[in-house]
Amino acid sequence: MKIAKQIPAFLLGAMFIYGGAAHFLKLIPTETMTGNAAKFMELFAVNSGYMNTIKVCELLFGILVLIPKTRALGLILLAPIVVNILLFEVHLANAPGIGVALTLVTALAMYFNKEKYSSILS
């Protein structure tokens, strides 16, 4: 059971490390977006360094999630990024997919580490 508790954190950390690295190494072809999603991504990805900053954070926080001693901190730091991905997909892209999966895996990983959050929740 101890290994089963590690799986969501490992998946989450690996997904964010890959996503951050793939952005800089151009491993993932960019998808053509339309409507409000395209305007949003043009504003944040093309006209500023916002997405580069987010991808660096994803990379660093993904590494924190993979290390058992820093996992709780990494999960707390990744939570706002996960929520932003979910909200972007629901409200702008109108195609919730990976955002729902990321939210569920993050919630599961946080639940498995709930003892580390007891001091801030009580």
VONU-121553 format. One record per atom (N, C-alpha, C): residue in three letters; x, y, z; residue number from 1; chain; atom name. Coordinates in Angstrom, 2 decimals, padded with zeros to 5 digits. Layout:
REM residues N
SITE / aa / x / y / z / i / ch / at
SITE / ALA / X / Y / Z / NUM / A / CA
...
This chain:
REM residues 122
SITE / aa / x / y / z / i / ch / at
SITE / MET / 000.83 / -001.21 / 000.00 / 1 / A / N
SITE / MET / 000.00 / 000.00 / 000.00 / 1 / A / CA
SITE / MET / 000.86 / 001.26 / 000.00 / 1 / A / C
SITE / LYS / 002.06 / 001.15 / 000.59 / 2 / A / N
SITE / LYS / 002.93 / 002.32 / 000.65 / 2 / A / CA
SITE / LYS / 003.36 / 002.77 / -000.75 / 2 / A / C
SITE / ILE / 003.58 / 001.82 / -001.64 / 3 / A / N
SITE / ILE / 003.96 / 002.17 / -003.01 / 3 / A / CA
SITE / ILE / 002.77 / 002.77 / -003.75 / 3 / A / C
SITE / ALA / 001.57 / 002.27 / -003.49 / 4 / A / N
SITE / ALA / 000.37 / 002.79 / -004.15 / 4 / A / CA
SITE / ALA / 000.15 / 004.27 / -003.80 / 4 / A / C
SITE / LYS / 000.55 / 004.68 / -002.62 / 5 / A / N
SITE / LYS / 000.41 / 006.09 / -002.22 / 5 / A / CA
SITE / LYS / 001.41 / 006.99 / -002.94 / 5 / A / C
SITE / GLN / 002.48 / 006.40 / -003.47 / 6 / A / N
SITE / GLN / 003.51 / 007.17 / -004.16 / 6 / A / CA
SITE / GLN / 003.15 / 007.42 / -005.63 / 6 / A / C
SITE / ILE / 002.30 / 006.57 / -006.19 / 7 / A / N
SITE / ILE / 002.00 / 006.62 / -007.64 / 7 / A / CA
SITE / ILE / 001.40 / 007.96 / -008.09 / 7 / A / C
SITE / PRO / 000.36 / 008.51 / -007.42 / 8 / A / N
SITE / PRO / -000.18 / 009.80 / -007.89 / 8 / A / CA
SITE / PRO / 000.86 / 010.91 / -007.88 / 8 / A / C
SITE / ALA / 001.69 / 010.97 / -006.85 / 9 / A / N
SITE / ALA / 002.71 / 012.02 / -006.78 / 9 / A / CA
SITE / ALA / 003.75 / 011.83 / -007.88 / 9 / A / C
SITE / PHE / 004.13 / 010.58 / -008.13 / 10 / A / N
SITE / PHE / 005.10 / 010.32 / -009.19 / 10 / A / CA
SITE / PHE / 004.54 / 010.73 / -010.55 / 10 / A / C
SITE / LEU / 003.28 / 010.35 / -010.83 / 11 / A / N
SITE / LEU / 002.65 / 010.72 / -012.10 / 11 / A / CA
SITE / LEU / 002.56 / 012.23 / -012.26 / 11 / A / C
SITE / LEU / 002.12 / 012.89 / -011.20 / 12 / A / N
SITE / LEU / 001.98 / 014.35 / -011.25 / 12 / A / CA
SITE / LEU / 003.32 / 015.03 / -011.47 / 12 / A / C
SITE / GLY / 004.32 / 014.63 / -010.69 / 13 / A / N
SITE / GLY / 005.65 / 015.22 / -010.85 / 13 / A / CA
SITE / GLY / 006.21 / 014.99 / -012.23 / 13 / A / C
SITE / ALA / 006.07 / 013.75 / -012.74 / 14 / A / N
SITE / ALA / 006.58 / 013.43 / -014.08 / 14 / A / CA
SITE / ALA / 005.85 / 014.23 / -015.16 / 14 / A / C
SITE / MET / 004.53 / 014.39 / -015.02 / 15 / A / N
SITE / MET / 003.77 / 015.15 / -016.01 / 15 / A / CA
SITE / MET / 004.19 / 016.61 / -016.06 / 15 / A / C
SITE / PHE / 004.41 / 017.20 / -014.88 / 16 / A / N
SITE / PHE / 004.80 / 018.61 / -014.87 / 16 / A / CA
SITE / PHE / 006.24 / 018.81 / -015.30 / 16 / A / C
SITE / ILE / 007.12 / 017.89 / -014.96 / 17 / A / N
SITE / ILE / 008.51 / 017.99 / -015.42 / 17 / A / CA
SITE / ILE / 008.55 / 017.87 / -016.94 / 17 / A / C
SITE / TYR / 007.81 / 016.90 / -017.48 / 18 / A / N
SITE / TYR / 007.76 / 016.74 / -018.93 / 18 / A / CA
SITE / TYR / 007.15 / 017.97 / -019.60 / 18 / A / C
SITE / GLY / 006.05 / 018.47 / -019.05 / 19 / A / N
SITE / GLY / 005.39 / 019.64 / -019.63 / 19 / A / CA
SITE / GLY / 006.28 / 020.86 / -019.63 / 19 / A / C
SITE / GLY / 007.00 / 021.08 / -018.53 / 20 / A / N
SITE / GLY / 007.90 / 022.22 / -018.46 / 20 / A / CA
SITE / GLY / 009.08 / 022.09 / -019.41 / 20 / A / C
SITE / ALA / 009.68 / 020.90 / -019.43 / 21 / A / N
SITE / ALA / 010.83 / 020.67 / -020.30 / 21 / A / CA
SITE / ALA / 010.43 / 020.70 / -021.77 / 21 / A / C
SITE / ALA / 009.27 / 020.12 / -022.08 / 22 / A / N
SITE / ALA / 008.81 / 020.06 / -023.47 / 22 / A / CA
SITE / ALA / 008.55 / 021.46 / -024.03 / 22 / A / C
SITE / HIS / 008.13 / 022.36 / -023.18 / 23 / A / N
SITE / HIS / 007.89 / 023.74 / -023.63 / 23 / A / CA
SITE / HIS / 009.19 / 024.38 / -024.14 / 23 / A / C
SITE / PHE / 010.26 / 024.19 / -023.38 / 24 / A / N
SITE / PHE / 011.53 / 024.82 / -023.76 / 24 / A / CA
SITE / PHE / 012.25 / 024.06 / -024.86 / 24 / A / C
SITE / LEU / 012.08 / 022.75 / -024.90 / 25 / A / N
SITE / LEU / 012.75 / 021.93 / -025.92 / 25 / A / CA
SITE / LEU / 011.90 / 021.75 / -027.18 / 25 / A / C
SITE / LYS / 010.71 / 022.35 / -027.18 / 26 / A / N
SITE / LYS / 009.79 / 022.29 / -028.32 / 26 / A / CA
SITE / LYS / 009.47 / 020.84 / -028.71 / 26 / A / C
SITE / LEU / 009.19 / 019.99 / -027.71 / 27 / A / N
SITE / LEU / 008.87 / 018.59 / -027.95 / 27 / A / CA
SITE / LEU / 007.42 / 018.37 / -028.32 / 27 / A / C
SITE / ILE / 006.55 / 019.28 / -027.92 / 28 / A / N
SITE / ILE / 005.12 / 019.14 / -028.18 / 28 / A / CA
SITE / ILE / 004.72 / 020.16 / -029.24 / 28 / A / C
SITE / PRO / 004.15 / 019.71 / -030.35 / 29 / A / N
SITE / PRO / 003.70 / 020.68 / -031.35 / 29 / A / CA
SITE / PRO / 002.56 / 021.52 / -030.79 / 29 / A / C
SITE / THR / 002.59 / 022.80 / -031.10 / 30 / A / N
SITE / THR / 001.54 / 023.68 / -030.58 / 30 / A / CA
SITE / THR / 000.23 / 023.44 / -031.31 / 30 / A / C
SITE / GLU / -000.82 / 023.41 / -030.55 / 31 / A / N
SITE / GLU / -002.15 / 023.15 / -031.08 / 31 / A / CA
SITE / GLU / -002.78 / 024.48 / -031.50 / 31 / A / C
SITE / THR / -003.46 / 024.50 / -032.62 / 32 / A / N
SITE / THR / -004.13 / 025.70 / -033.08 / 32 / A / CA
SITE / THR / -005.41 / 025.90 / -032.28 / 32 / A / C
SITE / MET / -005.51 / 027.06 / -031.65 / 33 / A / N
SITE / MET / -006.69 / 027.38 / -030.85 / 33 / A / CA
SITE / MET / -007.49 / 028.44 / -031.56 / 33 / A / C
SITE / THR / -008.76 / 028.52 / -031.20 / 34 / A / N
SITE / THR / -009.64 / 029.53 / -031.79 / 34 / A / CA
SITE / THR / -010.38 / 030.27 / -030.69 / 34 / A / C
SITE / GLY / -010.97 / 031.39 / -031.04 / 35 / A / N
SITE / GLY / -011.82 / 032.14 / -030.12 / 35 / A / CA
SITE / GLY / -011.07 / 032.74 / -028.95 / 35 / A / C
SITE / ASN / -011.73 / 032.73 / -027.79 / 36 / A / N
SITE / ASN / -011.15 / 033.34 / -026.59 / 36 / A / CA
SITE / ASN / -009.88 / 032.63 / -026.12 / 36 / A / C
SITE / ALA / -009.82 / 031.32 / -026.31 / 37 / A / N
SITE / ALA / -008.63 / 030.58 / -025.92 / 37 / A / CA
SITE / ALA / -007.42 / 031.06 / -026.71 / 37 / A / C
SITE / ALA / -007.59 / 031.31 / -028.02 / 38 / A / N
SITE / ALA / -006.50 / 031.80 / -028.85 / 38 / A / CA
SITE / ALA / -006.06 / 033.20 / -028.43 / 38 / A / C
SITE / LYS / -007.03 / 034.06 / -028.11 / 39 / A / N
SITE / LYS / -006.70 / 035.41 / -027.66 / 39 / A / CA
SITE / LYS / -005.93 / 035.37 / -026.34 / 39 / A / C
SITE / PHE / -006.38 / 034.53 / -025.43 / 40 / A / N
SITE / PHE / -005.73 / 034.38 / -024.12 / 40 / A / CA
SITE / PHE / -004.29 / 033.91 / -024.30 / 40 / A / C
SITE / MET / -004.11 / 032.85 / -025.10 / 41 / A / N
SITE / MET / -002.76 / 032.31 / -025.28 / 41 / A / CA
SITE / MET / -001.86 / 033.27 / -026.06 / 41 / A / C
SITE / GLU / -002.43 / 034.03 / -026.98 / 42 / A / N
SITE / GLU / -001.63 / 035.02 / -027.70 / 42 / A / CA
SITE / GLU / -001.12 / 036.08 / -026.74 / 42 / A / C
SITE / LEU / -001.99 / 036.51 / -025.85 / 43 / A / N
SITE / LEU / -001.62 / 037.53 / -024.89 / 43 / A / CA
SITE / LEU / -000.52 / 037.04 / -023.95 / 43 / A / C
SITE / PHE / -000.70 / 035.84 / -023.41 / 44 / A / N
SITE / PHE / 000.23 / 035.35 / -022.40 / 44 / A / CA
SITE / PHE / 001.44 / 034.61 / -022.95 / 44 / A / C
SITE / ALA / 001.30 / 033.95 / -024.08 / 45 / A / N
SITE / ALA / 002.41 / 033.16 / -024.59 / 45 / A / CA
SITE / ALA / 003.29 / 033.95 / -025.55 / 45 / A / C
SITE / VAL / 002.66 / 034.76 / -026.40 / 46 / A / N
SITE / VAL / 003.41 / 035.44 / -027.45 / 46 / A / CA
SITE / VAL / 003.92 / 036.81 / -026.99 / 46 / A / C
SITE / ASN / 003.06 / 037.56 / -026.33 / 47 / A / N
SITE / ASN / 003.39 / 038.96 / -026.03 / 47 / A / CA
SITE / ASN / 004.08 / 039.19 / -024.70 / 47 / A / C
SITE / SER / 004.33 / 038.15 / -023.94 / 48 / A / N
SITE / SER / 005.01 / 038.32 / -022.65 / 48 / A / CA
SITE / SER / 005.80 / 037.06 / -022.33 / 48 / A / C
SITE / GLY / 006.49 / 037.09 / -021.24 / 49 / A / N
SITE / GLY / 007.23 / 035.91 / -020.79 / 49 / A / CA
SITE / GLY / 006.46 / 035.11 / -019.76 / 49 / A / C
SITE / TYR / 005.17 / 035.34 / -019.68 / 50 / A / N
SITE / TYR / 004.33 / 034.71 / -018.66 / 50 / A / CA
SITE / TYR / 004.39 / 033.18 / -018.73 / 50 / A / C
SITE / MET / 004.22 / 032.62 / -019.92 / 51 / A / N
SITE / MET / 004.21 / 031.16 / -020.05 / 51 / A / CA
SITE / MET / 005.58 / 030.57 / -019.75 / 51 / A / C
SITE / ASN / 006.64 / 031.29 / -020.08 / 52 / A / N
SITE / ASN / 007.98 / 030.80 / -019.73 / 52 / A / CA
SITE / ASN / 008.14 / 030.72 / -018.22 / 52 / A / C
SITE / THR / 007.63 / 031.72 / -017.51 / 53 / A / N
SITE / THR / 007.68 / 031.71 / -016.05 / 53 / A / CA
SITE / THR / 006.87 / 030.55 / -015.48 / 53 / A / C
SITE / ILE / 005.68 / 030.34 / -016.01 / 54 / A / N
SITE / ILE / 004.83 / 029.24 / -015.55 / 54 / A / CA
SITE / ILE / 005.51 / 027.90 / -015.80 / 54 / A / C
SITE / LYS / 006.13 / 027.73 / -016.95 / 55 / A / N
SITE / LYS / 006.78 / 026.46 / -017.28 / 55 / A / CA
SITE / LYS / 008.00 / 026.21 / -016.41 / 55 / A / C
SITE / VAL / 008.73 / 027.25 / -016.04 / 56 / A / N
SITE / VAL / 009.84 / 027.08 / -015.10 / 56 / A / CA
SITE / VAL / 009.30 / 026.64 / -013.74 / 56 / A / C
SITE / CYS / 008.21 / 027.26 / -013.30 / 57 / A / N
SITE / CYS / 007.58 / 026.86 / -012.03 / 57 / A / CA
SITE / CYS / 007.09 / 025.42 / -012.10 / 57 / A / C
SITE / GLU / 006.47 / 025.03 / -013.20 / 58 / A / N
SITE / GLU / 006.02 / 023.64 / -013.35 / 58 / A / CA
SITE / GLU / 007.19 / 022.68 / -013.23 / 58 / A / C
SITE / LEU / 008.29 / 023.01 / -013.86 / 59 / A / N
SITE / LEU / 009.48 / 022.16 / -013.83 / 59 / A / CA
SITE / LEU / 010.03 / 022.04 / -012.40 / 59 / A / C
SITE / LEU / 010.19 / 023.16 / -011.73 / 60 / A / N
SITE / LEU / 010.74 / 023.15 / -010.37 / 60 / A / CA
SITE / LEU / 009.79 / 022.49 / -009.37 / 60 / A / C
SITE / PHE / 008.49 / 022.80 / -009.46 / 61 / A / N
SITE / PHE / 007.53 / 022.23 / -008.52 / 61 / A / CA
SITE / PHE / 007.33 / 020.74 / -008.78 / 61 / A / C
SITE / GLY / 007.44 / 020.32 / -010.04 / 62 / A / N
SITE / GLY / 007.36 / 018.89 / -010.36 / 62 / A / CA
SITE / GLY / 008.51 / 018.13 / -009.73 / 62 / A / C
SITE / ILE / 009.69 / 018.73 / -009.73 / 63 / A / N
SITE / ILE / 010.84 / 018.11 / -009.07 / 63 / A / CA
SITE / ILE / 010.59 / 018.02 / -007.56 / 63 / A / C
SITE / LEU / 010.02 / 019.06 / -006.97 / 64 / A / N
SITE / LEU / 009.70 / 019.03 / -005.53 / 64 / A / CA
SITE / LEU / 008.71 / 017.91 / -005.20 / 64 / A / C
SITE / VAL / 007.76 / 017.68 / -006.08 / 65 / A / N
SITE / VAL / 006.77 / 016.62 / -005.85 / 65 / A / CA
SITE / VAL / 007.42 / 015.24 / -005.91 / 65 / A / C
SITE / LEU / 008.41 / 015.07 / -006.73 / 66 / A / N
SITE / LEU / 009.07 / 013.76 / -006.83 / 66 / A / CA
SITE / LEU / 009.92 / 013.42 / -005.61 / 66 / A / C
SITE / ILE / 010.39 / 014.41 / -004.90 / 67 / A / N
SITE / ILE / 011.22 / 014.18 / -003.72 / 67 / A / CA
SITE / ILE / 010.30 / 014.04 / -002.51 / 67 / A / C
SITE / PRO / 010.30 / 012.88 / -001.84 / 68 / A / N
SITE / PRO / 009.36 / 012.65 / -000.74 / 68 / A / CA
SITE / PRO / 009.40 / 013.71 / 000.37 / 68 / A / C
SITE / LYS / 010.57 / 014.23 / 000.72 / 69 / A / N
SITE / LYS / 010.66 / 015.22 / 001.79 / 69 / A / CA
SITE / LYS / 010.03 / 016.56 / 001.42 / 69 / A / C
SITE / THR / 010.01 / 016.90 / 000.15 / 70 / A / N
SITE / THR / 009.47 / 018.19 / -000.28 / 70 / A / CA
SITE / THR / 008.13 / 018.05 / -001.01 / 70 / A / C
SITE / ARG / 007.56 / 016.84 / -000.98 / 71 / A / N
SITE / ARG / 006.33 / 016.57 / -001.74 / 71 / A / CA
SITE / ARG / 005.17 / 017.47 / -001.31 / 71 / A / C
SITE / ALA / 004.96 / 017.64 / -000.02 / 72 / A / N
SITE / ALA / 003.83 / 018.46 / 000.46 / 72 / A / CA
SITE / ALA / 003.96 / 019.90 / -000.03 / 72 / A / C
SITE / LEU / 005.16 / 020.46 / 000.04 / 73 / A / N
SITE / LEU / 005.38 / 021.82 / -000.46 / 73 / A / CA
SITE / LEU / 005.14 / 021.89 / -001.96 / 73 / A / C
SITE / GLY / 005.67 / 020.92 / -002.70 / 74 / A / N
SITE / GLY / 005.48 / 020.90 / -004.15 / 74 / A / CA
SITE / GLY / 004.01 / 020.82 / -004.54 / 74 / A / C
SITE / LEU / 003.24 / 020.02 / -003.81 / 75 / A / N
SITE / LEU / 001.81 / 019.90 / -004.11 / 75 / A / CA
SITE / LEU / 001.06 / 021.21 / -003.84 / 75 / A / C
SITE / ILE / 001.42 / 021.87 / -002.75 / 76 / A / N
SITE / ILE / 000.77 / 023.16 / -002.46 / 76 / A / CA
SITE / ILE / 001.13 / 024.20 / -003.52 / 76 / A / C
SITE / LEU / 002.37 / 024.20 / -003.97 / 77 / A / N
SITE / LEU / 002.78 / 025.17 / -004.99 / 77 / A / CA
SITE / LEU / 002.20 / 024.85 / -006.36 / 77 / A / C
SITE / LEU / 001.97 / 023.58 / -006.66 / 78 / A / N
SITE / LEU / 001.38 / 023.20 / -007.95 / 78 / A / CA
SITE / LEU / -000.13 / 023.41 / -008.00 / 78 / A / C
SITE / ALA / -000.78 / 023.43 / -006.86 / 79 / A / N
SITE / ALA / -002.24 / 023.52 / -006.83 / 79 / A / CA
SITE / ALA / -002.79 / 024.72 / -007.61 / 79 / A / C
SITE / PRO / -002.26 / 025.93 / -007.46 / 80 / A / N
SITE / PRO / -002.79 / 027.06 / -008.25 / 80 / A / CA
SITE / PRO / -002.59 / 026.88 / -009.76 / 80 / A / C
SITE / ILE / -001.51 / 026.25 / -010.16 / 81 / A / N
SITE / ILE / -001.28 / 026.01 / -011.58 / 81 / A / CA
SITE / ILE / -002.30 / 025.01 / -012.11 / 81 / A / C
SITE / VAL / -002.58 / 023.97 / -011.32 / 82 / A / N
SITE / VAL / -003.57 / 022.97 / -011.72 / 82 / A / CA
SITE / VAL / -004.96 / 023.61 / -011.84 / 82 / A / C
SITE / VAL / -005.31 / 024.46 / -010.89 / 83 / A / N
SITE / VAL / -006.60 / 025.14 / -010.94 / 83 / A / CA
SITE / VAL / -006.68 / 026.05 / -012.17 / 83 / A / C
SITE / ASN / -005.60 / 026.75 / -012.49 / 84 / A / N
SITE / ASN / -005.59 / 027.60 / -013.69 / 84 / A / CA
SITE / ASN / -005.77 / 026.78 / -014.97 / 84 / A / C
SITE / ILE / -005.13 / 025.62 / -015.05 / 85 / A / N
SITE / ILE / -005.29 / 024.75 / -016.21 / 85 / A / CA
SITE / ILE / -006.74 / 024.30 / -016.32 / 85 / A / C
SITE / LEU / -007.33 / 023.89 / -015.21 / 86 / A / N
SITE / LEU / -008.72 / 023.45 / -015.21 / 86 / A / CA
SITE / LEU / -009.67 / 024.58 / -015.63 / 86 / A / C
SITE / LEU / -009.49 / 025.77 / -015.06 / 87 / A / N
SITE / LEU / -010.36 / 026.89 / -015.39 / 87 / A / CA
SITE / LEU / -010.20 / 027.34 / -016.84 / 87 / A / C
SITE / PHE / -008.98 / 027.30 / -017.35 / 88 / A / N
SITE / PHE / -008.76 / 027.64 / -018.77 / 88 / A / CA
SITE / PHE / -009.52 / 026.67 / -019.66 / 88 / A / C
SITE / GLU / -009.42 / 025.37 / -019.36 / 89 / A / N
SITE / GLU / -010.10 / 024.38 / -020.19 / 89 / A / CA
SITE / GLU / -011.62 / 024.48 / -020.09 / 89 / A / C
SITE / VAL / -012.13 / 024.75 / -018.91 / 90 / A / N
SITE / VAL / -013.58 / 024.81 / -018.72 / 90 / A / CA
SITE / VAL / -014.17 / 026.09 / -019.32 / 90 / A / C
SITE / HIS / -013.54 / 027.23 / -019.05 / 91 / A / N
SITE / HIS / -014.15 / 028.50 / -019.44 / 91 / A / CA
SITE / HIS / -013.71 / 029.05 / -020.80 / 91 / A / C
SITE / LEU / -012.50 / 028.79 / -021.21 / 92 / A / N
SITE / LEU / -012.02 / 029.36 / -022.47 / 92 / A / CA
SITE / LEU / -011.95 / 028.34 / -023.60 / 92 / A / C
SITE / ALA / -011.39 / 027.19 / -023.33 / 93 / A / N
SITE / ALA / -011.23 / 026.19 / -024.38 / 93 / A / CA
SITE / ALA / -012.49 / 025.34 / -024.55 / 93 / A / C
SITE / ASN / -013.38 / 025.35 / -023.57 / 94 / A / N
SITE / ASN / -014.61 / 024.56 / -023.59 / 94 / A / CA
SITE / ASN / -014.35 / 023.08 / -023.87 / 94 / A / C
SITE / ALA / -013.23 / 022.57 / -023.34 / 95 / A / N
SITE / ALA / -012.86 / 021.17 / -023.54 / 95 / A / CA
SITE / ALA / -012.10 / 020.65 / -022.34 / 95 / A / C
SITE / PRO / -012.81 / 020.43 / -021.21 / 96 / A / N
SITE / PRO / -012.09 / 019.92 / -020.04 / 96 / A / CA
SITE / PRO / -011.57 / 018.52 / -020.31 / 96 / A / C
SITE / GLY / -010.31 / 018.36 / -020.16 / 97 / A / N
SITE / GLY / -009.67 / 017.06 / -020.42 / 97 / A / CA
SITE / GLY / -008.58 / 016.82 / -019.41 / 97 / A / C
SITE / ILE / -007.38 / 017.25 / -019.77 / 98 / A / N
SITE / ILE / -006.23 / 017.03 / -018.89 / 98 / A / CA
SITE / ILE / -006.38 / 017.79 / -017.59 / 98 / A / C
SITE / GLY / -007.08 / 018.91 / -017.61 / 99 / A / N
SITE / GLY / -007.29 / 019.69 / -016.39 / 99 / A / CA
SITE / GLY / -008.05 / 018.92 / -015.32 / 99 / A / C
SITE / VAL / -009.05 / 018.17 / -015.74 / 100 / A / N
SITE / VAL / -009.82 / 017.35 / -014.80 / 100 / A / CA
SITE / VAL / -008.93 / 016.24 / -014.24 / 100 / A / C
SITE / ALA / -008.17 / 015.60 / -015.12 / 101 / A / N
SITE / ALA / -007.27 / 014.53 / -014.68 / 101 / A / CA
SITE / ALA / -006.21 / 015.07 / -013.71 / 101 / A / C
SITE / LEU / -005.61 / 016.22 / -014.02 / 102 / A / N
SITE / LEU / -004.61 / 016.82 / -013.14 / 102 / A / CA
SITE / LEU / -005.21 / 017.17 / -011.78 / 102 / A / C
SITE / THR / -006.43 / 017.70 / -011.79 / 103 / A / N
SITE / THR / -007.09 / 018.06 / -010.54 / 103 / A / CA
SITE / THR / -007.33 / 016.82 / -009.68 / 103 / A / C
SITE / LEU / -007.79 / 015.75 / -010.29 / 104 / A / N
SITE / LEU / -008.04 / 014.52 / -009.54 / 104 / A / CA
SITE / LEU / -006.76 / 013.90 / -008.99 / 104 / A / C
SITE / VAL / -005.72 / 013.86 / -009.80 / 105 / A / N
SITE / VAL / -004.44 / 013.29 / -009.36 / 105 / A / CA
SITE / VAL / -003.82 / 014.15 / -008.26 / 105 / A / C
SITE / THR / -003.93 / 015.47 / -008.39 / 106 / A / N
SITE / THR / -003.41 / 016.37 / -007.35 / 106 / A / CA
SITE / THR / -004.17 / 016.18 / -006.04 / 106 / A / C
SITE / ALA / -005.50 / 016.11 / -006.12 / 107 / A / N
SITE / ALA / -006.30 / 015.90 / -004.92 / 107 / A / CA
SITE / ALA / -005.97 / 014.57 / -004.26 / 107 / A / C
SITE / LEU / -005.77 / 013.53 / -005.05 / 108 / A / N
SITE / LEU / -005.43 / 012.22 / -004.51 / 108 / A / CA
SITE / LEU / -004.05 / 012.25 / -003.85 / 108 / A / C
SITE / ALA / -003.09 / 012.87 / -004.50 / 109 / A / N
SITE / ALA / -001.74 / 012.97 / -003.92 / 109 / A / CA
SITE / ALA / -001.77 / 013.78 / -002.62 / 109 / A / C
SITE / MET / -002.56 / 014.85 / -002.58 / 110 / A / N
SITE / MET / -002.66 / 015.64 / -001.35 / 110 / A / CA
SITE / MET / -003.36 / 014.83 / -000.26 / 110 / A / C
SITE / TYR / -004.36 / 014.05 / -000.63 / 111 / A / N
SITE / TYR / -005.05 / 013.22 / 000.36 / 111 / A / CA
SITE / TYR / -004.10 / 012.19 / 000.96 / 111 / A / C
SITE / PHE / -003.26 / 011.59 / 000.14 / 112 / A / N
SITE / PHE / -002.30 / 010.61 / 000.65 / 112 / A / CA
SITE / PHE / -001.23 / 011.24 / 001.54 / 112 / A / C
SITE / ASN / -001.05 / 012.54 / 001.45 / 113 / A / N
SITE / ASN / -000.08 / 013.26 / 002.28 / 113 / A / CA
SITE / ASN / -000.77 / 014.16 / 003.29 / 113 / A / C
SITE / LYS / -002.02 / 013.84 / 003.64 / 114 / A / N
SITE / LYS / -002.83 / 014.73 / 004.49 / 114 / A / CA
SITE / LYS / -002.22 / 014.96 / 005.87 / 114 / A / C
SITE / GLU / -001.44 / 014.02 / 006.37 / 115 / A / N
SITE / GLU / -000.84 / 014.22 / 007.69 / 115 / A / CA
SITE / GLU / 000.14 / 015.38 / 007.70 / 115 / A / C
SITE / LYS / 000.73 / 015.69 / 006.58 / 116 / A / N
SITE / LYS / 001.68 / 016.80 / 006.49 / 116 / A / CA
SITE / LYS / 000.98 / 018.16 / 006.48 / 116 / A / C
SITE / TYR / -000.34 / 018.16 / 006.19 / 117 / A / N
SITE / TYR / -001.11 / 019.41 / 006.13 / 117 / A / CA
SITE / TYR / -001.91 / 019.64 / 007.40 / 117 / A / C
SITE / SER / -001.81 / 018.77 / 008.38 / 118 / A / N
SITE / SER / -002.65 / 018.89 / 009.58 / 118 / A / CA
SITE / SER / -002.41 / 020.20 / 010.34 / 118 / A / C
SITE / SER / -001.19 / 020.68 / 010.35 / 119 / A / N
SITE / SER / -000.90 / 021.91 / 011.10 / 119 / A / CA
SITE / SER / -001.52 / 023.14 / 010.46 / 119 / A / C
SITE / ILE / -001.70 / 023.15 / 009.16 / 120 / A / N
SITE / ILE / -002.31 / 024.33 / 008.53 / 120 / A / CA
SITE / ILE / -003.82 / 024.19 / 008.41 / 120 / A / C
SITE / LEU / -004.35 / 023.00 / 008.62 / 121 / A / N
SITE / LEU / -005.79 / 022.79 / 008.52 / 121 / A / CA
SITE / LEU / -006.51 / 022.81 / 009.85 / 121 / A / C
SITE / SER / -005.77 / 022.74 / 010.94 / 122 / A / N
SITE / SER / -006.45 / 022.72 / 012.25 / 122 / A / CA
SITE / SER / -006.33 / 024.05 / 012.97 / 122 / A / C
